[in-house]
């Protein structure tokens, strides 16, 4: 695999930020100087009016060490053992009580954390800008091990019983031994000359690790040894220029009932058989945020901030909601009868998942919400890009499960 030096890496990210994802690095003068033009992003839609607004209660708030929102890091909350785990770019890993938000422990590292935390098997794992991966004891924050991989980690590590899976920006997937961080296997895919800043979180299902790559492909690897079981193309690059041919899989795939759902940037939304990778259906869609699903529907926030409900069986559009267009939405999360997304101004929005109607909202902080909200027994755990953390929930009687 070819090496990409720091100057070219910075250039490709800058070009992409302005030309393809408006506002991804908004306000960066280096970007404007490189292109010689102003950022011409469309303004976000104003906040939609709410009639008979759904009551949303903030259970607790906390201010954790975040980062400059322009860095576009893969930081999101993780839950386990009654704790909420968060990490900050300046090196802090924090465990807070899920019920109260009180800090259980704080580990100060010298890492510039860019991905994580991931949680599983009594380990909290983060990755850094320099390619360091470190695991911590969830009970007290003691560092268990540290290992260096090939390049920056921009998604949370996937922590399984025996293997910790780490995706790096140079196209590699590492399988590290959960006990000590030693390398068990490495899987490598070529990196296109131009790509989005970000890497999709791999998922684990039925002994497989399923990972998406910057060329529009997904690969299923055997978790214990990294052996490729299948590879499938969710989307095919099209166009004459490198910009037009971007088809990154930056949103984490979702696996349910033997089907893998994945979406690419300026490409396709696809359903494929998890055993063989064969395509079940495909339709045009562009997203770098993510997916969620319920029994019958697949929910997508696209690159323009439109929220879609798609039939899992037929790929037909069930509804689309344009009221939040331009608000750079996070991946959606299902919360009872509702679908919840975060936006660029720190608001979380509740939509009726049967109709798409915007029902309520709450502001977590002033920074963008890019991480998918995470379900907990207390409500939804929501993290802003500057470290604003909150647990919020719809009032009693509003979280029943609907079809």
HUCOR-V449406 format. One record per residue. PSI is psi in degrees with one decimal (* if undefined). OMEGA is omega in degrees with one decimal (none if undefined). Layout:
psi=PSI omega=OMEGA
psi=PSI omega=OMEGA
This chain:
psi=135.2 omega=-177.0
psi=153.5 omega=177.6
psi=146.3 omega=178.4
psi=117.7 omega=-177.1
psi=168.0 omega=-172.0
psi=-36.8 omega=-177.8
psi=-45.7 omega=-179.8
psi=-36.9 omega=178.5
psi=-44.2 omega=178.2
psi=-38.9 omega=179.9
psi=-44.9 omega=-176.4
psi=-36.0 omega=178.0
psi=-40.8 omega=-180.0
psi=-45.9 omega=178.5
psi=-44.9 omega=-177.9
psi=-42.3 omega=-174.7
psi=-43.3 omega=-176.8
psi=-42.4 omega=-170.9
psi=-28.0 omega=-171.8
psi=-36.8 omega=-178.4
psi=86.0 omega=-175.6
psi=128.2 omega=176.3
psi=-1.7 omega=-177.8
psi=-40.1 omega=171.8
psi=48.7 omega=-173.8
psi=138.2 omega=177.0
psi=-0.3 omega=-179.1
psi=115.0 omega=-175.9
psi=-29.8 omega=177.6
psi=-40.5 omega=177.8
psi=-47.0 omega=-178.4
psi=-37.1 omega=179.3
psi=-38.5 omega=-179.2
psi=-39.8 omega=-175.0
psi=-18.8 omega=179.6
psi=23.9 omega=179.7
psi=162.4 omega=-179.4
psi=155.6 omega=174.5
psi=121.8 omega=-175.9
psi=34.5 omega=-178.5
psi=149.1 omega=176.6
psi=144.0 omega=178.8
psi=151.2 omega=178.2
psi=149.8 omega=173.4
psi=145.3 omega=173.0
psi=159.0 omega=178.3
psi=129.4 omega=-178.0
psi=145.0 omega=176.2
psi=145.1 omega=-179.3
psi=126.4 omega=173.7
psi=130.9 omega=-178.3
psi=56.6 omega=-171.7
psi=140.8 omega=174.8
psi=127.7 omega=179.2
psi=126.0 omega=179.8
psi=128.4 omega=-178.4
psi=134.2 omega=173.4
psi=116.1 omega=-179.4
psi=-47.0 omega=172.9
psi=160.5 omega=176.8
psi=154.0 omega=174.1
psi=151.3 omega=176.9
psi=108.8 omega=179.3
psi=167.6 omega=-177.6
psi=109.3 omega=-179.9
psi=-133.8 omega=-176.9
psi=174.2 omega=171.0
psi=121.5 omega=-177.8
psi=-22.3 omega=-179.0
psi=-11.2 omega=-177.7
psi=-22.0 omega=-178.7
psi=66.6 omega=-178.2
psi=160.2 omega=178.6
psi=58.5 omega=-178.3
psi=129.5 omega=179.9
psi=157.3 omega=179.4
psi=152.5 omega=174.1
psi=150.1 omega=-176.7
psi=147.4 omega=173.9
psi=146.3 omega=177.2
psi=33.9 omega=179.7
psi=15.8 omega=-177.8
psi=153.9 omega=170.3
psi=124.8 omega=-179.6
psi=132.2 omega=176.0
psi=157.0 omega=178.7
psi=152.6 omega=179.8
psi=153.9 omega=-177.1
psi=-32.6 omega=-177.6
psi=-1.0 omega=169.9
psi=-2.0 omega=-179.5
psi=135.7 omega=168.7
psi=125.8 omega=-171.7
psi=139.4 omega=172.7
psi=126.4 omega=179.6
psi=147.2 omega=176.9
psi=129.1 omega=-177.9
psi=-33.5 omega=-176.3
psi=-40.7 omega=-170.1
psi=-20.1 omega=-174.7
psi=2.0 omega=178.0
psi=143.0 omega=-178.3
psi=123.3 omega=175.1
psi=-46.7 omega=176.2
psi=160.4 omega=177.0
psi=123.1 omega=177.6
psi=122.5 omega=177.8
psi=120.5 omega=178.1
psi=172.0 omega=175.4
psi=13.2 omega=-178.8
psi=148.0 omega=168.3
psi=91.3 omega=-169.7
psi=127.7 omega=-176.9
psi=-10.3 omega=179.5
psi=128.4 omega=175.7
psi=-170.1 omega=-4.7
psi=157.9 omega=166.7
psi=149.2 omega=-178.7
psi=142.2 omega=174.4
psi=154.6 omega=173.6
psi=43.5 omega=177.5
psi=38.1 omega=176.5
psi=141.0 omega=171.8
psi=123.6 omega=-171.0
psi=135.6 omega=177.8
psi=160.7 omega=175.7
psi=156.6 omega=-172.9
psi=169.5 omega=176.0
psi=-31.9 omega=-178.5
psi=2.0 omega=179.8
psi=18.2 omega=175.3
psi=140.4 omega=175.4
psi=127.8 omega=-176.6
psi=143.4 omega=178.8
psi=143.9 omega=-177.1
psi=150.8 omega=175.2
psi=122.6 omega=-177.0
psi=-17.0 omega=-178.8
psi=-33.9 omega=-173.0
psi=-3.3 omega=178.8
psi=6.7 omega=179.4
psi=134.1 omega=179.0
psi=128.8 omega=-178.9
psi=-40.2 omega=177.7
psi=164.4 omega=175.6
psi=139.4 omega=178.9
psi=146.9 omega=178.7
psi=132.1 omega=174.0
psi=-169.7 omega=-165.8
psi=-26.2 omega=-176.1
psi=-173.5 omega=-174.7
psi=143.1 omega=177.5
psi=118.3 omega=-175.7
psi=21.9 omega=171.0
psi=156.2 omega=-180.0
psi=137.7 omega=172.2
psi=146.3 omega=177.6
psi=116.0 omega=-171.6
psi=111.1 omega=176.4
psi=179.9 omega=-178.4
psi=-38.1 omega=-177.3
psi=-26.1 omega=-171.4
psi=137.7 omega=168.7
psi=121.8 omega=-177.4
psi=127.8 omega=-177.6
psi=125.8 omega=177.4
psi=129.1 omega=-179.1
psi=160.5 omega=-173.2
psi=-12.0 omega=178.8
psi=16.3 omega=174.1
psi=7.0 omega=-178.2
psi=151.4 omega=169.6
psi=125.0 omega=-179.8
psi=135.9 omega=167.9
psi=110.9 omega=-178.9
psi=144.3 omega=177.3
psi=124.7 omega=-175.9
psi=-29.9 omega=-175.6
psi=-37.8 omega=-173.9
psi=-1.3 omega=177.6
psi=1.1 omega=179.5
psi=152.2 omega=-176.3
psi=126.3 omega=174.8
psi=-42.6 omega=178.3
psi=160.8 omega=176.6
psi=133.1 omega=174.3
psi=137.3 omega=-170.8
psi=131.9 omega=172.5
psi=145.6 omega=178.6
psi=145.5 omega=-179.2
psi=128.8 omega=176.2
psi=161.8 omega=-179.2
psi=-28.6 omega=-177.8
psi=135.5 omega=179.7
psi=163.1 omega=174.1
psi=153.9 omega=172.7
psi=107.0 omega=-179.2
psi=160.0 omega=174.4
psi=137.9 omega=179.4
psi=142.5 omega=176.2
psi=123.9 omega=173.3
psi=159.4 omega=175.9
psi=155.5 omega=-179.8
psi=132.0 omega=179.5
psi=130.3 omega=175.1
psi=43.9 omega=177.3
psi=6.3 omega=178.8
psi=147.5 omega=166.7
psi=121.8 omega=-179.2
psi=120.4 omega=-174.4
psi=142.9 omega=175.7
psi=153.5 omega=-174.9
psi=170.7 omega=-173.0
psi=-4.9 omega=178.5
psi=12.8 omega=178.4
psi=4.7 omega=-179.0
psi=154.1 omega=168.4
psi=144.1 omega=177.5
psi=140.7 omega=173.6
psi=125.6 omega=-177.6
psi=143.6 omega=174.0
psi=126.2 omega=-170.4
psi=-35.6 omega=-173.4
psi=-27.1 omega=-175.9
psi=0.7 omega=177.8
psi=7.9 omega=179.6
psi=131.4 omega=178.4
psi=124.6 omega=178.9
psi=-36.8 omega=172.4
psi=159.9 omega=170.2
psi=140.9 omega=-174.7
psi=145.4 omega=-178.8
psi=110.1 omega=176.1
psi=-34.5 omega=-178.8
psi=145.8 omega=-179.9
psi=129.5 omega=177.5
psi=140.2 omega=179.7
psi=147.2 omega=179.5
psi=168.9 omega=-175.8
psi=-26.1 omega=-175.0
psi=161.9 omega=177.5
psi=-35.8 omega=179.3
psi=-44.1 omega=-178.7
psi=-24.0 omega=-173.8
psi=7.7 omega=177.5
psi=124.3 omega=177.7
psi=42.1 omega=-176.7
psi=141.3 omega=168.2
psi=84.6 omega=-179.4
psi=-15.6 omega=176.4
psi=138.0 omega=179.3
psi=133.8 omega=173.2
psi=161.8 omega=176.2
psi=134.7 omega=-179.4
psi=130.6 omega=178.6
psi=132.4 omega=176.5
psi=43.0 omega=175.4
psi=11.3 omega=179.6
psi=134.8 omega=174.3
psi=127.3 omega=175.1
psi=132.2 omega=-178.6
psi=151.6 omega=179.2
psi=145.8 omega=179.7
psi=165.0 omega=173.0
psi=135.6 omega=-177.2
psi=52.5 omega=-178.5
psi=-107.3 omega=-171.6
psi=153.4 omega=163.1
psi=129.9 omega=-172.9
psi=148.3 omega=169.5
psi=133.6 omega=-178.3
psi=154.0 omega=179.4
psi=126.6 omega=-175.8
psi=-18.0 omega=-179.8
psi=-31.7 omega=-174.1
psi=-18.3 omega=-175.3
psi=-0.2 omega=-179.3
psi=142.0 omega=-176.4
psi=128.7 omega=175.4
psi=-48.0 omega=172.4
psi=162.1 omega=178.4
psi=144.7 omega=174.7
psi=158.0 omega=-177.4
psi=133.6 omega=179.1
psi=150.5 omega=176.8
psi=120.3 omega=179.7
psi=142.8 omega=170.0
psi=3.7 omega=-175.7
psi=-64.3 omega=179.2
psi=-176.6 omega=-172.0
psi=160.0 omega=167.6
psi=164.4 omega=179.4
psi=158.7 omega=167.9
psi=-160.1 omega=-174.5
psi=-33.4 omega=-172.4
psi=-17.0 omega=-170.3
psi=149.6 omega=172.2
psi=128.7 omega=-177.0
psi=136.3 omega=-176.9
psi=135.8 omega=166.2
psi=120.6 omega=-174.3
psi=179.2 omega=-172.5
psi=-18.7 omega=-179.8
psi=-0.7 omega=-178.4
psi=14.5 omega=173.7
psi=135.9 omega=178.1
psi=131.5 omega=-176.1
psi=145.0 omega=166.0
psi=123.4 omega=-174.5
psi=139.7 omega=175.5
psi=128.4 omega=177.6
psi=-27.5 omega=-176.1
psi=-41.5 omega=-170.5
psi=-10.5 omega=-176.0
psi=11.0 omega=178.6
psi=149.0 omega=176.1
psi=126.0 omega=177.1
psi=-39.3 omega=169.7
psi=161.8 omega=171.0
psi=142.8 omega=-177.6
psi=115.6 omega=-177.3
psi=-2.2 omega=-172.7
psi=-22.2 omega=-177.5
psi=16.8 omega=-178.8
psi=141.4 omega=178.6
psi=0.8 omega=-176.4
psi=8.6 omega=172.8
psi=69.1 omega=-170.1
psi=151.0 omega=174.0
psi=174.8 omega=168.5
psi=146.8 omega=-178.5
psi=158.6 omega=173.5
psi=137.1 omega=177.0
psi=131.4 omega=-179.2
psi=89.9 omega=-177.1
psi=-124.7 omega=179.1
psi=-1.1 omega=-167.7
psi=161.0 omega=172.4
psi=133.1 omega=-174.9
psi=132.8 omega=177.2
psi=149.4 omega=173.6
psi=161.6 omega=-178.3
psi=-176.8 omega=-173.7
psi=-17.1 omega=-178.1
psi=11.8 omega=177.0
psi=10.3 omega=177.0
psi=143.2 omega=167.8
psi=134.1 omega=-174.7
psi=136.3 omega=176.2
psi=124.9 omega=177.4
psi=143.3 omega=171.9
psi=121.1 omega=-173.2
psi=-9.0 omega=175.2
psi=-30.2 omega=-172.9
psi=-21.4 omega=-176.3
psi=-1.3 omega=-179.3
psi=135.0 omega=177.2
psi=121.8 omega=-170.8
psi=-31.3 omega=-176.1
psi=170.3 omega=177.7
psi=160.3 omega=174.7
psi=149.1 omega=179.7
psi=124.9 omega=179.5
psi=-38.0 omega=179.6
psi=-171.2 omega=-178.1
psi=-14.6 omega=-178.1
psi=158.1 omega=178.7
psi=148.6 omega=169.9
psi=110.1 omega=-179.3
psi=-27.3 omega=-179.3
psi=142.4 omega=176.2
psi=133.5 omega=171.5
psi=145.6 omega=-175.5
psi=130.0 omega=-179.9
psi=138.3 omega=172.8
psi=173.8 omega=177.9
psi=-23.7 omega=-177.8
psi=-16.7 omega=-176.7
psi=-144.1 omega=177.2
psi=131.3 omega=175.5
psi=121.4 omega=-174.1
psi=131.7 omega=-177.0
psi=127.4 omega=173.8
psi=162.7 omega=-173.8
psi=-18.2 omega=177.2
psi=10.2 omega=176.3
psi=5.0 omega=174.6
psi=122.9 omega=-175.9
psi=137.7 omega=179.1
psi=148.9 omega=166.6
psi=123.4 omega=-176.6
psi=154.0 omega=177.2
psi=150.0 omega=171.7
psi=145.5 omega=-175.4
psi=160.1 omega=-176.9
psi=139.2 omega=178.3
psi=-2.1 omega=-177.3
psi=0.4 omega=-173.5
psi=20.3 omega=178.0
psi=158.1 omega=180.0
psi=129.4 omega=179.3
psi=165.4 omega=177.3
psi=* omega=none
